[in-house]
Amino acid sequence: MIKAAILDIDGGVLTYFRSAWQHLHKVLGTDDWASINREAYKAGLINYRDWALVDALLWMGVPRTWIEVPITLRRGALELLKFLKDNNVLIIAVSGGLSYTGIPPIRDYVNYFISNELIFNEDGSLISVKVNVENKDIVHELINELGLDWDYIMAVGDSDMDLPMLRRARYSIAYNPVNEEVANAARIVVNSDTLYPIIDIARAILTR
């Protein structure tokens, strides 16, 4: 039985791109400058919060309409969200990326959407970012607050950032895992271009 499903958003799970940050840099033409910030973070010269702030500063003053552009969801994503919702499964969407990936239609289905939040002023131009997700331990805190048991949770992720929830959830699925450690942390490994196999797995669990 599944009472809640935790789904990674970007990184190649619900969306095709690996990083919401890099995707937006490509859209806005700031990727060259962003690469300097990434290297500084990887070298340990700045921490995650400082990196997020200086990265978002590259978009200072950009209109919301330029940032909240339509995104392409992976095939089967909406069907998966609808299937879970129709079966009264609580849906928690989590991302180390940015809030623009949660614009409809994802927000139309999920119960909780957790990501780093872009901040806009009254005229709709970007001024900063609020870091909510340095790592996905924040999901563990939410699970505790909701009084849920990890034995009744399905978690779907693909990267090192998803390891905590993949190790805790009874129904853990590594979807196109980026490395062997992620694959070994999950009970099920799925390699597919679509999310339809995840629907089949969820259906099998719910109908047992």
N, CA, C and O of each residue as an XYZ file, in Angstrom:
832
protein
N       0.843     -1.205      0.000
C       0.000      0.000      0.000
C       0.873      1.248      0.000
O       1.892      1.302      0.689
N       0.472      2.238     -0.768
C       1.193      3.509     -0.831
C       0.290      4.621     -0.308
O      -0.810      4.830     -0.818
N       0.763      5.327      0.707
C       0.018      6.470      1.216
C       0.557      7.784      0.670
O      -0.176      8.769      0.574
N       1.839      7.800      0.311
C       2.453      9.017     -0.222
C       3.523      8.653     -1.238
O       4.176      7.616     -1.127
N       3.692      9.518     -2.227
C       4.730      9.342     -3.240
C       5.594     10.598     -3.279
O       5.088     11.712     -3.408
N       6.903     10.397     -3.165
C       7.851     11.510     -3.263
C       8.509     11.427     -4.630
O       9.160     10.434     -4.954
N       8.338     12.465     -5.424
C       8.839     12.459     -6.789
C       9.862     13.568     -6.998
O       9.587     14.733     -6.709
N      11.030     13.210     -7.495
C      12.001     14.212     -7.905
C      11.452     14.905     -9.155
O      10.814     14.272     -9.996
N      11.706     16.198     -9.266
C      11.159     16.951    -10.405
C      12.165     16.991    -11.542
O      12.020     16.275    -12.532
N      13.183     17.828    -11.401
C      14.174     17.866    -12.458
C      15.292     16.891    -12.136
O      15.253     16.188    -11.126
N      16.281     16.862    -13.004
C      17.283     15.822    -12.890
C      16.951     14.696    -13.847
O      17.613     13.659    -13.875
N      15.900     14.929    -14.638
C      15.559     13.923    -15.626
C      14.465     12.974    -15.185
O      14.306     11.915    -15.792
N      13.695     13.312    -14.139
C      12.595     12.454    -13.715
C      11.285     12.980    -14.311
O      10.842     12.473    -15.342
N      10.658     13.980    -13.692
C       9.429     14.527    -14.271
C       9.722     15.407    -15.487
O       8.899     15.523    -16.395
N      10.901     16.024    -15.490
C      11.307     16.829    -16.646
C      12.480     16.150    -17.348
O      13.064     15.202    -16.822
N      12.814     16.635    -18.521
C      13.917     16.037    -19.277
C      15.274     16.623    -18.892
O      16.288     15.931    -18.978
N      15.308     17.877    -18.474
C      16.608     18.491    -18.198
C      17.137     18.059    -16.830
O      16.373     17.759    -15.913
N      18.453     18.038    -16.723
C      19.098     17.552    -15.504
C      19.101     18.595    -14.405
O      19.108     18.235    -13.228
N      19.095     19.871    -14.744
C      19.155     20.930    -13.735
C      18.267     22.098    -14.140
O      18.395     22.635    -15.240
N      17.355     22.491    -13.231
C      16.505     23.653    -13.495
C      17.343     24.923    -13.563
O      17.015     25.851    -14.303
N      18.422     24.964    -12.792
C      19.315     26.128    -12.812
C      19.960     26.259    -14.193
O      19.892     27.317    -14.819
N      20.584     25.180    -14.661
C      21.273     25.239    -15.950
C      20.294     25.462    -17.097
O      20.613     26.152    -18.066
N      19.110     24.881    -16.989
C      18.105     25.073    -18.032
C      17.751     26.550    -18.175
O      17.654     27.071    -19.286
N      17.557     27.220    -17.033
C      17.197     28.637    -17.076
C      18.359     29.489    -17.570
O      18.150     30.471    -18.282
N      19.585     29.118    -17.196
C      20.749     29.839    -17.706
C      20.817     29.763    -19.231
O      21.163     30.742    -19.893
N      20.487     28.606    -19.777
C      20.504     28.453    -21.233
C      19.407     29.291    -21.875
O      19.619     29.909    -22.918
N      18.226     29.311    -21.245
C      17.109     30.099    -21.771
C      17.454     31.579    -21.780
O      17.130     32.285    -22.734
N      18.113     32.057    -20.717
C      18.399     33.484    -20.565
C      19.784     33.889    -21.076
O      20.134     35.069    -21.051
N      20.568     32.916    -21.536
C      21.868     33.240    -22.104
C      22.932     33.596    -21.090
O      23.847     34.358    -21.401
N      22.834     33.056    -19.870
C      23.796     33.393    -18.813
C      24.663     32.201    -18.412
O      25.294     32.229    -17.356
N      24.704     31.172    -19.225
C      25.387     29.935    -18.833
C      26.896     30.109    -18.690
O      27.510     29.463    -17.840
N      27.504     30.968    -19.504
C      28.960     31.153    -19.408
C      29.348     31.728    -18.048
O      30.286     31.247    -17.412
N      28.626     32.756    -17.603
C      28.901     33.333    -16.293
C      28.572     32.340    -15.183
O      29.273     32.276    -14.172
N      27.510     31.569    -15.373
C      27.103     30.602    -14.350
C      28.155     29.522    -14.157
O      28.298     28.993    -13.054
N      28.887     29.188    -15.197
C      29.912     28.146    -15.086
C      31.003     28.561    -14.099
O      31.603     27.712    -13.440
N      31.257     29.862    -13.998
C      32.251     30.360    -13.032
C      31.750     30.103    -11.614
O      32.508     29.668    -10.747
N      30.465     30.375    -11.386
C      29.879     30.127    -10.064
C      29.913     28.643     -9.711
O      30.214     28.274     -8.576
N      29.602     27.797    -10.693
C      29.596     26.349    -10.456
C      30.982     25.852    -10.062
O      31.119     25.040     -9.146
N      32.008     26.340    -10.753
C      33.366     25.905    -10.448
C      33.795     26.376     -9.062
O      34.499     25.660     -8.350
N      33.371     27.578     -8.682
C      33.702     28.096     -7.352
C      33.059     27.244     -6.260
O      33.662     26.986     -5.218
N      31.820     26.812     -6.520
C      31.122     25.957     -5.545
C      31.780     24.585     -5.459
O      32.001     24.068     -4.363
N      32.091     23.995     -6.607
C      32.718     22.675     -6.625
C      34.080     22.691     -5.935
O      34.497     21.701     -5.335
N      34.766     23.829     -6.030
C      36.094     23.953     -5.415
C      36.005     24.268     -3.925
O      37.028     24.329     -3.244
N      34.797     24.468     -3.416
C      34.627     24.756     -1.994
C      34.886     26.197     -1.624
O      35.027     26.522     -0.445
N      34.952     27.075     -2.629
C      35.222     28.489     -2.349
C      33.978     29.206     -1.820
O      34.096     30.201     -1.105
N      32.793     28.709     -2.167
C      31.536     29.257     -1.657
C      30.636     28.094     -1.266
O      30.744     27.000     -1.820
N      29.737     28.342     -0.296
C      28.810     27.278      0.097
C      27.581     27.289     -0.807
O      27.471     28.124     -1.705
N      26.659     26.359     -0.568
C      25.502     26.202     -1.452
C      24.642     27.463     -1.489
O      24.226     27.905     -2.559
N      24.379     28.040     -0.315
C      23.519     29.228     -0.267
C      24.152     30.402     -1.001
O      23.472     31.129     -1.725
N      25.446     30.584     -0.814
C      26.131     31.675     -1.522
C      26.124     31.435     -3.030
O      25.940     32.363     -3.818
N      26.329     30.172     -3.419
C      26.286     29.851     -4.844
C      24.910     30.159     -5.430
O      24.812     30.743     -6.509
N      23.842     29.766     -4.720
C      22.487     30.022     -5.207
C      22.237     31.517     -5.367
O      21.624     31.952     -6.342
N      22.715     32.295     -4.406
C      22.498     33.742     -4.448
C      23.222     34.387     -5.619
O      22.622     35.159     -6.367
N      24.508     34.079     -5.790
C      25.267     34.717     -6.882
C      24.759     34.227     -8.238
O      24.820     34.954     -9.229
N      24.255     32.981     -8.277
C      23.700     32.479     -9.531
C      22.429     33.247     -9.892
O      22.241     33.651    -11.040
N      21.558     33.442     -8.896
C      20.307     34.162     -9.142
C      20.565     35.629     -9.483
O      19.775     36.243    -10.200
N      21.663     36.196     -8.976
C      21.985     37.585     -9.289
C      22.216     37.788    -10.788
O      22.053     38.898    -11.297
N      22.587     36.738    -11.483
C      22.779     36.837    -12.932
C      21.461     37.122    -13.649
O      21.451     37.557    -14.801
N      20.347     36.870    -12.954
C      19.020     37.098    -13.536
C      18.335     38.335    -12.952
O      17.154     38.568    -13.205
N      19.061     39.113    -12.186
C      18.485     40.283    -11.532
C      17.752     41.181    -12.526
O      18.314     41.587    -13.543
N      16.483     41.487    -12.218
C      15.693     42.386    -13.046
C      14.974     41.720    -14.204
O      14.198     42.368    -14.907
N      15.221     40.430    -14.412
C      14.565     39.728    -15.519
C      13.069     39.570    -15.211
O      12.726     39.198    -14.089
N      12.182     39.836    -16.152
C      10.734     39.718    -15.902
C      10.310     38.277    -15.623
O      10.867     37.330    -16.177
N       9.317     38.136    -14.757
C       8.789     36.815    -14.436
C       8.367     36.051    -15.700
O       8.545     34.836    -15.786
N       7.807     36.775    -16.678
C       7.331     36.125    -17.900
C       8.469     35.483    -18.698
O       8.235     34.540    -19.454
N       9.699     35.986    -18.536
C      10.841     35.384    -19.210
C      11.301     34.125    -18.496
O      11.848     33.210    -19.112
N      11.072     34.090    -17.187
C      11.570     32.988    -16.369
C      10.574     31.832    -16.310
O      10.967     30.671    -16.421
N       9.312     32.135    -16.139
C       8.310     31.086    -16.010
C       7.824     30.657    -17.396
O       6.646     30.758    -17.740
N       8.785     30.180    -18.162
C       8.483     29.717    -19.517
C       7.926     28.296    -19.458
O       8.206     27.565    -18.508
N       7.139     27.894    -20.465
C       6.620     26.522    -20.465
C       7.761     25.513    -20.467
O       8.776     25.709    -21.136
N       7.585     24.437    -19.717
C       8.589     23.374    -19.691
C       7.975     22.093    -20.254
O       6.765     21.880    -20.181
N       8.816     21.271    -20.801
C       8.352     20.009    -21.363
C       8.479     18.916    -20.311
O       9.578     18.625    -19.841
N       7.355     18.312    -19.945
C       7.380     17.214    -18.985
C       7.688     15.910    -19.708
O       7.353     15.741    -20.881
N       8.315     15.015    -19.010
C       8.623     13.705    -19.585
C       7.333     12.969    -19.928
O       6.325     13.119    -19.238
N       7.366     12.188    -20.977
C       6.191     11.399    -21.363
C       5.767     10.487    -20.210
O       6.578      9.751    -19.649
N       4.500     10.555    -19.878
C       3.971      9.758    -18.786
C       3.908     10.504    -17.470
O       3.334      9.998    -16.505
N       4.490     11.708    -17.405
C       4.527     12.457    -16.144
C       3.123     12.823    -15.672
O       2.766     12.564    -14.522
N       2.332     13.422    -16.549
C       0.981     13.813    -16.150
C       0.117     12.596    -15.840
O      -0.695     12.620    -14.914
N       0.297     11.533    -16.620
C      -0.463     10.315    -16.362
C      -0.106      9.733    -14.993
O      -0.980      9.243    -14.278
N       1.187      9.787    -14.627
C       1.620      9.309    -13.317
C       0.999     10.138    -12.204
O       0.473      9.588    -11.236
N       1.058     11.466    -12.337
C       0.489     12.345    -11.325
C      -1.017     12.116    -11.177
O      -1.540     12.060    -10.064
N      -1.699     11.985    -12.306
C      -3.145     11.769    -12.281
C      -3.483     10.416    -11.653
O      -4.426     10.315    -10.868
N      -2.717      9.378    -11.996
C      -2.968      8.052    -11.438
C      -2.833      8.063     -9.912
O      -3.673      7.508     -9.203
N      -1.777      8.695     -9.420
C      -1.564      8.752     -7.978
C      -2.669      9.540     -7.281
O      -3.182      9.127     -6.241
N      -3.024     10.670     -7.865
C      -4.075     11.497     -7.278
C      -5.407     10.760     -7.266
O      -6.129     10.810     -6.270
N      -5.742     10.075     -8.355
C      -7.008      9.342     -8.440
C      -7.071      8.199     -7.430
O      -8.155      7.749     -7.058
N      -5.901      7.732     -6.989
C      -5.847      6.645     -6.016
C      -5.574      7.150     -4.596
O      -5.162      6.398     -3.712
N      -5.820      8.454     -4.411
C      -5.721      9.077     -3.082
C      -4.331      8.955     -2.456
O      -4.193      8.856     -1.237
N      -3.304      8.964     -3.309
C      -1.930      8.957     -2.826
C      -1.463     10.409     -2.675
O      -1.562     11.197     -3.615
N      -0.961     10.752     -1.504
C      -0.423     12.086     -1.264
C       0.822     12.271     -2.121
O       1.729     11.439     -2.079
N       0.879     13.355     -2.900
C       2.000     13.564     -3.808
C       2.890     14.694     -3.299
O       2.440     15.824     -3.106
N       4.160     14.363     -3.089
C       5.155     15.346     -2.659
C       6.181     15.489     -3.776
O       6.937     14.556     -4.048
N       6.213     16.640     -4.420
C       7.188     16.909     -5.483
C       8.332     17.711     -4.876
O       8.101     18.744     -4.246
N       9.541     17.252     -5.059
C      10.686     17.923     -4.431
C      11.797     18.113     -5.450
O      12.024     17.269     -6.317
N      12.484     19.245     -5.324
C      13.542     19.562     -6.272
C      14.614     20.428     -5.627
O      14.316     21.324     -4.837
N      15.856     20.151     -5.973
C      16.940     21.047     -5.598
C      17.052     22.176     -6.602
O      17.972     22.992     -6.550
N      16.090     22.206     -7.523
C      16.078     23.222     -8.568
C      15.327     24.468     -8.164
O      15.539     24.998     -7.073
N      14.452     24.941     -9.031
C      13.802     26.234     -8.827
C      12.291     26.142     -9.001
O      11.774     25.240     -9.661
N      11.601     27.095     -8.392
C      10.145     27.044     -8.304
C       9.432     27.152     -9.640
O       8.269     26.761     -9.741
N      10.097     27.675    -10.678
C       9.386     27.839    -11.952
C       9.003     26.489    -12.548
O       8.104     26.423    -13.387
N       9.675     25.397    -12.128
C       9.322     24.081    -12.650
C       8.002     23.576    -12.071
O       7.480     22.553    -12.512
N       7.468     24.286    -11.095
C       6.213     23.867    -10.488
C       4.992     24.564    -11.037
O       3.881     24.333    -10.562
N       5.179     25.417    -12.034
C       4.018     26.079    -12.622
C       3.117     25.022    -13.248
O       3.575     23.922    -13.556
N       1.833     25.347    -13.441
C       0.934     24.341    -14.021
C       1.592     23.682    -15.232
O       2.260     24.361    -16.012
N       1.413     22.362    -15.403
C       0.387     21.569    -14.718
C       0.821     20.818    -13.467
O      -0.025     20.198    -12.822
N       2.116     20.842    -13.086
C       2.536     20.049    -11.930
C       1.777     20.449    -10.673
O       1.292     19.589     -9.938
N       1.672     21.754    -10.424
C       1.015     22.215     -9.198
C      -0.475     21.857     -9.156
O      -1.089     21.886     -8.090
N      -1.050     21.523    -10.300
C      -2.461     21.141    -10.320
C      -2.692     19.777     -9.684
O      -3.823     19.431     -9.345
N      -1.625     19.006     -9.523
C      -1.758     17.638     -9.034
C      -1.141     17.388     -7.666
O      -1.655     16.582     -6.890
N      -0.041     18.074     -7.364
C       0.706     17.720     -6.155
C       0.100     18.353     -4.900
O      -0.531     19.408     -4.950
N       0.315     17.671     -3.780
C      -0.133     18.201     -2.481
C       0.921     19.116     -1.870
O       0.593     20.099     -1.206
N       2.189     18.783     -2.099
C       3.288     19.588     -1.576
C       4.333     19.743     -2.677
O       4.747     18.769     -3.305
N       4.748     20.989     -2.894
C       5.793     21.282     -3.870
C       6.932     21.970     -3.128
O       6.765     23.072     -2.604
N       8.082     21.323     -3.084
C       9.214     21.839     -2.320
C      10.376     22.117     -3.265
O      10.859     21.212     -3.946
N      10.824     23.364     -3.306
C      11.966     23.713     -4.153
C      12.533     25.045     -3.683
O      11.978     25.693     -2.795
N      13.625     25.435     -4.279
C      14.152     26.771     -4.041
C      13.256     27.769     -4.768
O      12.774     27.505     -5.869
N      13.043     28.910     -4.137
C      12.009     29.838     -4.605
C      12.594     31.138     -5.152
O      13.319     31.846     -4.453
N      12.278     31.437     -6.388
C      12.696     32.713     -6.967
C      11.806     33.825     -6.421
O      10.590     33.665     -6.316
N      12.422     34.943     -6.078
C      11.706     36.065     -5.469
C      11.592     37.215     -6.470
O      12.577     37.633     -7.080
N      10.364     37.713     -6.621
C      10.097     38.815     -7.549
C       9.562     40.029     -6.778
O       8.919     39.873     -5.739
N       9.829     41.229     -7.286
C       9.268     42.408     -6.644
C       7.877     42.700     -7.214
O       7.342     41.908     -7.990
N       7.299     43.833     -6.829
C       5.914     44.127     -7.191
C       5.693     44.280     -8.695
O       4.597     44.017     -9.189
N       6.722     44.703     -9.421
C       6.542     44.859    -10.867
C       6.837     43.574    -11.639
O       6.815     43.560    -12.870
N       7.117     42.486    -10.895
C       7.299     41.195    -11.530
C       8.702     40.892    -12.008
O       8.907     39.941    -12.763
N       9.685     41.694    -11.575
C      11.060     41.411    -11.968
C      11.793     40.686    -10.841
O      11.522     40.915     -9.662
N      12.712     39.821    -11.213
C      13.407     38.981    -10.227
C      14.399     39.791     -9.399
O      15.144     40.619     -9.924
N      14.392     39.531     -8.087
C      15.319     40.253     -7.207
C      16.214     39.324     -6.386
O      17.280     39.749     -5.941
N      15.805     38.046     -6.171
C      16.637     37.178     -5.356
C      16.112     35.742     -5.418
O      15.233     35.417     -6.216
N      16.675     34.896     -4.555
C      16.225     33.507     -4.445
C      16.195     33.115     -2.969
O      17.069     33.512     -2.198
N      15.202     32.346     -2.588
C      15.108     31.806     -1.233
C      15.480     30.333     -1.287
O      14.820     29.547     -1.967
N      16.534     29.957     -0.573
C      17.006     28.578     -0.590
C      16.217     27.749      0.425
O      16.358     27.933      1.633
N      15.401     26.850     -0.073
C      14.624     25.951      0.775
C      15.176     24.530      0.778
O      14.940     23.763      1.711
N      15.917     24.188     -0.280
C      16.382     22.808     -0.439
C      17.890     22.786     -0.683
O      18.347     22.893     -1.821
N      18.657     22.646      0.405
C      20.095     22.419      0.254
C      20.344     20.937      0.043
O      21.263     20.547     -0.676
N      19.523     20.121      0.671
C      19.530     18.676      0.460
C      18.118     18.173      0.727
O      17.270     18.927      1.204
N      17.864     16.920      0.425
C      16.496     16.432      0.499
C      16.122     15.827      1.853
O      15.130     15.107      1.971
N      16.937     16.130      2.878
C      16.528     15.776      4.229
C      15.273     16.537      4.630
O      14.567     16.136      5.555
N      14.995     17.636      3.934
C      13.787     18.416      4.214
C      12.535     17.558      4.013
O      11.508     17.800      4.648
N      12.619     16.565      3.137
C      11.486     15.662      2.914
C      11.240     14.814      4.155
O      10.092     14.557      4.519
N      12.323     14.378      4.807
C      12.200     13.582      6.032
C      11.463     14.376      7.108
O      10.641     13.833      7.846
N      11.772     15.664      7.183
C      11.096     16.528      8.162
C       9.601     16.610      7.862
O       8.783     16.563      8.781
N       9.239     16.732      6.587
C       7.830     16.812      6.206
C       7.112     15.498      6.517
O       5.987     15.506      7.015
N       7.755     14.383      6.226
C       7.155     13.075      6.504
C       6.853     12.940      7.994
O       5.797     12.432      8.373
N       7.766     13.389      8.826
C       7.545     13.340     10.274
C       6.394     14.244     10.685
O       5.565     13.861     11.511
N       6.338     15.438     10.115
C       5.268     16.386     10.453
C       3.897     15.832     10.077
O       2.911     16.079     10.772
N       3.837     15.086      8.981
C       2.573     14.531      8.498
C       2.201     13.238      9.220
O       1.103     12.712      9.044
N       3.127     12.733     10.033
C       2.868     11.506     10.775
C       2.819     10.273      9.887
O       2.118      9.308     10.194
N       3.569     10.304      8.775
C       3.583      9.179      7.841
C       4.698      8.201      8.178
O       5.697      8.565      8.797
N       4.512      6.960      7.763
C       5.502      5.909      7.977
C       6.184      5.615      6.649
O       5.510      5.460      5.631
N       7.513      5.536      6.645
C       8.261      5.281      5.414
C       7.919      3.933      4.795
O       8.219      3.705      3.623
N       7.295      3.032      5.558
C       6.882      1.739      5.012
C       5.732      1.874      4.012
O       5.421      0.933      3.283
N       5.109      3.044      3.985
C       3.969      3.269      3.091
C       4.253      4.374      2.077
O       3.342      5.042      1.587
N       5.531      4.547      1.776
C       5.934      5.637      0.879
C       6.687      5.102     -0.332
O       7.545      4.228     -0.213
N       6.351      5.640     -1.491
C       7.086      5.375     -2.718
C       7.938      6.602     -3.033
O       7.440      7.728     -3.018
N       9.202      6.388     -3.314
C      10.107      7.483     -3.646
C      10.756      7.208     -4.995
O      11.225      6.100     -5.256
N      10.779      8.228     -5.850
C      11.374      8.094     -7.179
C      12.430      9.182     -7.355
O      12.130     10.373     -7.273
N      13.662      8.760     -7.596
C      14.733      9.729     -7.794
C      15.822      9.159     -8.672
O      15.780      7.990     -9.054
N      16.805      9.999     -8.991
C      17.839      9.553     -9.918
C      19.256      9.914     -9.515
O      20.211      9.406    -10.101
N      19.414     10.796     -8.510
C      20.746     11.338     -8.238
C      21.168     11.151     -6.785
O      20.408     10.660     -5.950
N      22.417     11.563     -6.510
C      22.942     11.472     -5.145
C      22.079     12.251     -4.159
O      21.963     11.867     -2.995
N      21.479     13.332     -4.615
C      20.645     14.144     -3.752
C      19.397     13.379     -3.289
O      18.782     13.733     -2.283
N      19.036     12.337     -4.027
C      17.854     11.541     -3.697
C      18.162     10.359     -2.783
O      17.247      9.649     -2.367
N      19.425     10.142     -2.468
C      19.815      8.976     -1.679
C      19.087      8.863     -0.340
O      18.637      7.769      0.002
N      18.949      9.948      0.437
C      18.267      9.809      1.732
C      16.860      9.239      1.621
O      16.485      8.365      2.403
N      16.072      9.723      0.657
C      14.694      9.234      0.557
C      14.640      7.846     -0.076
O      13.747      7.064      0.251
N      15.568      7.520     -0.971
C      15.590      6.195     -1.567
C      15.956      5.138     -0.527
O      15.470      4.009     -0.590
N      16.797      5.496      0.411
C      17.206      4.544      1.449
C      16.130      4.344      2.517
O      16.084      3.302      3.171
N      15.266      5.349      2.689
C      14.247      5.258      3.732
C      12.944      4.630      3.235
O      12.317      3.852      3.954
N      12.540      4.959      2.023
C      11.228      4.529      1.528
C      11.203      3.021      1.253
O      12.160      2.459      0.722
N      10.105      2.387      1.620
C       9.951      0.952      1.349
C       9.886      0.681     -0.145
O      10.475     -0.281     -0.638
N       9.166      1.539     -0.863
C       9.031      1.369     -2.306
C       9.900      2.418     -2.990
O       9.407      3.451     -3.441
N      11.185      2.141     -3.061
C      12.126      3.112     -3.626
C      12.491      2.712     -5.046
O      12.804      1.555     -5.324
N      12.444      3.693     -5.935
C      12.701      3.452     -7.353
C      13.791      4.404     -7.847
O      13.641      5.625     -7.789
N      14.879      3.828     -8.330
C      15.930      4.625     -8.974
C      15.584      4.695    -10.457
O      15.635      3.692    -11.168
N      15.232      5.891    -10.909
C      14.798      6.074    -12.291
C      15.955      6.647    -13.113
O      16.390      7.774    -12.879
N      16.446      5.873    -14.068
C      17.622      6.266    -14.848
C      18.720      6.796    -13.919
O      19.173      7.929    -14.083
N      19.151      5.985    -12.943
C      20.115      6.463    -11.941
C      21.421      6.939    -12.556
O      21.911      6.379    -13.536
N      21.975      7.995    -11.949
C      23.187      8.600    -12.512
C      24.439      7.794    -12.185
O      25.462      7.939    -12.854
N      24.365      6.946    -11.162
C      25.527      6.132    -10.816
C      25.094      4.869    -10.069
O      23.917      4.689     -9.755
N      26.057      4.011     -9.794
C      25.777      2.716     -9.170
C      25.292      2.867     -7.738
O      24.459      2.085     -7.280
N      25.804      3.863     -7.025
C      25.380      4.064     -5.641
C      23.883      4.356     -5.561
O      23.185      3.824     -4.698
N      23.399      5.201     -6.464
C      21.965      5.513     -6.496
C      21.165      4.263     -6.839
O      20.129      3.999     -6.229
N      21.639      3.499     -7.804
C      20.946      2.269     -8.193
C      20.881      1.283     -7.036
O      19.848      0.651     -6.816
N      21.978      1.148     -6.297
C      22.034      0.193     -5.193
C      21.195      0.620     -3.992
O      20.821     -0.208     -3.162
N      20.900      1.926     -3.906
C      20.129      2.434     -2.764
C      18.639      2.118     -2.895
O      17.908      2.156     -1.905
N      18.187      1.806     -4.113
C      16.758      1.594     -4.364
C      16.422      0.107     -4.444
O      17.281     -0.725     -4.736
N      15.164     -0.204     -4.180
C      14.684     -1.580     -4.313
C      14.435     -1.940     -5.776
O      14.563     -3.100     -6.170
N      14.078     -0.938     -6.575
C      13.766     -1.157     -7.986
C      14.553     -0.161     -8.828
O      14.657      1.013     -8.469
N      15.099     -0.619     -9.931
C      15.795      0.258    -10.872
C      15.035      0.233    -12.187
O      14.751     -0.833    -12.733
N      14.705      1.425    -12.693
C      13.992      1.550    -13.958
C      14.809      2.415    -14.905
O      15.172      3.542    -14.570
N      15.095      1.887    -16.081
C      15.741      2.664    -17.138
C      14.750      2.764    -18.292
O      14.442      1.768    -18.946
N      14.262      3.952    -18.530
C      13.223      4.141    -19.541
C      13.175      5.599    -19.976
O      13.546      6.492    -19.214
N      12.721      5.838    -21.197
C      12.538      7.197    -21.696
C      11.218      7.801    -21.222
O      11.013      9.010    -21.327
N      10.327      6.961    -20.702
C       9.026      7.443    -20.240
C       8.796      7.029    -18.796
O       9.551      6.235    -18.234
N       7.744      7.578    -18.208
C       7.404      7.252    -16.821
C       6.295      6.198    -16.726
O       5.794      5.921    -15.636
N       5.920      5.623    -17.845
C       4.861      4.617    -17.810
C       5.225      3.389    -16.965
O       4.344      2.822    -16.319
N       6.499      2.960    -16.947
C       6.841      1.832    -16.063
C       6.605      2.141    -14.582
O       6.289      1.245    -13.800
N       6.759      3.413    -14.200
C       6.509      3.785    -12.801
C       5.020      3.649    -12.474
O       4.650      3.242    -11.373
N       4.176      3.992    -13.442
C       2.729      3.819    -13.255
C       2.411      2.345    -13.059
O       1.621      1.992    -12.183
N       3.018      1.483    -13.866
C       2.778      0.043    -13.746
C       3.203     -0.480    -12.379
O       2.515     -1.309    -11.783
N       4.343      0.010    -11.883
C       4.826     -0.423    -10.572
C       3.879      0.054     -9.476
O       3.533     -0.712     -8.577
N       3.465      1.304     -9.546
C       2.541      1.848     -8.544
C       1.212      1.094     -8.566
O       0.638      0.803     -7.516
N       0.733      0.784     -9.754
C      -0.534      0.049     -9.885
C      -0.385     -1.349     -9.240
O      -1.279     -1.807     -8.529
N       0.729     -1.999     -9.492
C       0.948     -3.331     -8.936
C       0.985     -3.302     -7.410
O       0.468     -4.208     -6.757
N       1.579     -2.286     -6.855
C       1.648     -2.160     -5.383
C       0.270     -1.879     -4.814
O      -0.118     -2.455     -3.798
N      -0.469     -0.992     -5.468
C      -1.781     -0.590     -4.949
C      -2.832     -1.675     -5.073
O      -3.823     -1.666     -4.343
N      -2.627     -2.616     -5.994
C      -3.641     -3.652     -6.207
C      -3.258     -4.981     -5.566
O      -3.925     -5.992     -5.787
N      -2.195     -4.985     -4.780
C      -1.761     -6.236     -4.130
C      -2.775     -6.655     -3.073
O      -2.592     -7.680     -2.415
